[in-house]
Amino acid sequence: MGQARTESPPPPYSRLSPPEEYKPLDLSDSTLSYTETEATNSLITALGEFSDASMSPDATKPSHWCSVAYWEHRTRVGRLYAVSEQAVSIFYDLPQGSGFCLGQLHLEPRSESVRRTRSKIGFGIVLSREPDGVWAYNRGEHPIFVNSPTLDAPAGGGGGNSGGGRALVVRKVPPGYSIKAFDFARSDLLQHAAEPEATDGPYDPNSVRISFAKGWGPSYSRQFITSCPCWLEILLNHHR
């Protein structure tokens, strides 16, 4: 892997392809996307459709396709942010555009680890609902970490989980990369599978969890996402 980028972050909605030194993390299941055209189309649509849904009196209307909760360790900060548009920007502080601004959510006192991680959120992510699933694009300068039921290895599929359930798969997504965080077709298949043991809090087959800058799971000192300083819970209305 090459040296981390030192240049300034790209302006909003500019070049989306990752730099050459970043290599694919996993090409076996096509969850990572490197195509500039698809991502550009999603973001152009998002640019024209962003709105602050949490400030709208219709924020809880049935047409919203997901709700986003922001957490700091085990504490949820602020209220659920309902998303009705095809795409939404989630960021810390951005002088232009609109979306879910995490920098405006107040909680005191905050630990030093939370303050450091919040300062790394920057341009954040874009969530986009596409025909095949929900995609997350990392617009920040630091990695994000993504987990959802459709990223897990299926039971008995050689995922290294001898217990017969699904293994906890957390994908590290570098700056400039996008990932299919939730696959609709695979979700349909998993609806009929046995519910795995809940080793990391309540199990929700229609959710995505994303942490900023800090990862969690078997390869990290943080075994659970509730040990991460700053993270998102995306609650999808798919099949609800």
N, C-alpha and C positions, 0 to 999 in steps of 0.2 A: 504494500500500500504506500502511496506516495506521501510526501509531506502535506500537512494540512494547509489549506489556502490561507493566504495572508492578505489578499486584497479585500476591499470593501464589499459588503453584500450587494448583490445586484439590485437595481431599482425594481419596484413592484412590477410584476407581469412582464419582465424582460426575458432574456435567454433562460430556457428551462433545462437544457441538456446538462448532465453532470460533466465535470471536467474529465479529461482523459485518464488522469492518475487514479480516479476512483474505479475500482473493478466491481463487477457484479457480485453480490453477496450470495445469491442462490439462483441459478438459472433453471433448476429442475422443475419448478412448478409455476414459472412465469408470473410470479406475484409482483416483481419489480418492473417498472415501466421506464424505458429510456427514450421514448419517442417524443419528439418536440411538438409535433402537430397535434396529437391528442391532448396533451397537457395544455397547449396554447389555447385550443378551442374551449376547453373547460374554463380556463381562467378569464378568457375574453367574455364568456357568458357571465361568469361571476362578477366581473368588474362592473357590468351594467345592471346587476341585479342585487348587489349587496344592500342589506338594510339592517337596522338594529332591531331584530325581532323581539328582543327582550323588553324593549321599550314600547312595543305595540300592544294596544288593548286586546288584539287578536292573537297574542303570542301562543295561546294554548289551543288554537283552533285545530280541528282534526286533520287539516291538510299538511301539517308539518311532518316531515319525514324522519326527523331525529330531534333529540334534545341533548344538549351538552352540559355536563356538570364539571366544574373545575375544583380540584382537590389539592390541599397541601397536607401531605402525609395522610392522616385519618380524618381530617376536617374538611368538609365541603365549604367552599367560600363563595358567597353569592347564591343566586337562585339559578334554576335551570334556564338555559338559553335555547329557545325553540327555533328551529330552522325550517323555513318553508321554501326558500330559494334553492336552486339546483346546487349552488356552492356557497360556502361561507369561509371567510378569513378569520382565523383565531390568532391573535398576536398580543404582544405586550404593550407596545407603544408605537404608533405609526401616525405621522402627521397628516396623511391623506388617505382617503378611502374610509370604509366603515366595516363593521363586523363585530366580533366579540373581543373587546379589549380587556385583557386580563389585568393590565396595569391599573385599571379603575376599580378593581375589587379590593376592598380594604379589610384587613384583619390584623389586630394587634393583641399581644406581641407576636412577632414573627421570629423564628430562629435564624441564625446566621446562614445555615445551609439553604433555607428557603429563600432568603434574600439574594444569595449568590446565584441560585438557580433561576430565579425570576429575572435576573439581569441578563441571563443567557437566552431567554425566549425570543427576544428581538422580533423579526418579521413573522415568526411562528410557522403556522401551517395553513394550508387550504384543504378543506374537506369538500369533496365533490361527489354528488350522487349521479352515477352513470348507469346505462342499461344493464351492465354486467355486475355492478356492485358499487361499493363506496371506496373512493380513492383518497389517499392522504398525500399531499405534496409538501415536502420540507423546504420552507423558504428561509429558514434561519441559518446561522453560522455554526450550529452545534447539532449533533445527531438527535433524532427522536427514536423512541422505542415503542413498538406496536405489538399488541396482542389482541386476538379475537378467536372465537371458536373455529372459524373457517381457515385460520392459519395453522391450527393444530394438526398433528399427524392422526389420521383415522385409526380407530381401534384395530389392532391386529395388522396394521399396515407397515410394520417394520420401523416405527418411529422410536424404538428404544424404550418403550414403556411396557415392561413385563406385566404390569398389573391389569392390562386389558382395557384401561381407559385411554383418554387422549392425553398426550404429553403437553406440558406448558411450553409453547413456542413463543418466544419474544424476538421480533425482528428489529435489528438495528438499521435505521434508515439514515444515511449520510445527507448532508446539505445538498440540495439540488436533485434529490431522488424522489420518486413517487412510488407508492406501493398500493396494491389492491388490499385494503385493510379488511374488507368484508366482501365475500363472494356470494351473490344471491343464489346461484345454482347449487353451490356446495352447501349452503345453508339449508336448502330444501331437502337435501339428502340427510343432513345431520339432524333434522327435526325428528327423524324416525329412529335415531340411534339412542342408546342408553345414556342417561345423563351421567357424566363423570363425577368422581368424588370432588367436592369443593375444597381444594387445598389452598386456595387463595381468595377467600371470601365467597359470597354468594355467586352462584353460576347463572349467567344470563346468556341464553343462546343467541340473543339479538343485540349484542353490545360490542363495542371496541374500546380498548383502553390504550392511551398514549401518554408516555412520560417524556418530559423535556430534559435533555442532557444526561440524565442518570438512568441506567438500565436496572433491571431486576430479573430474578429467576435463578435457576440452579448454578449458573456461571458467575453470579455476583454475590457480594456480601449481603445485598438487599434481596431477600428471598421473595418478598411480596411487594406489590406495587404500592401498598400503603406505607412502605418505607421510603418511597421516592418523594423528594421535596415538592415537586409540582407535576401534576398529571391531570389528564382529561378522561372522563367517562362519557362515551357517545352511546346513547340509548336509542336504538333504531326502532321505528314503527313497523318494520318489515315483519309480517306474519303475526303482529300483535292483535 
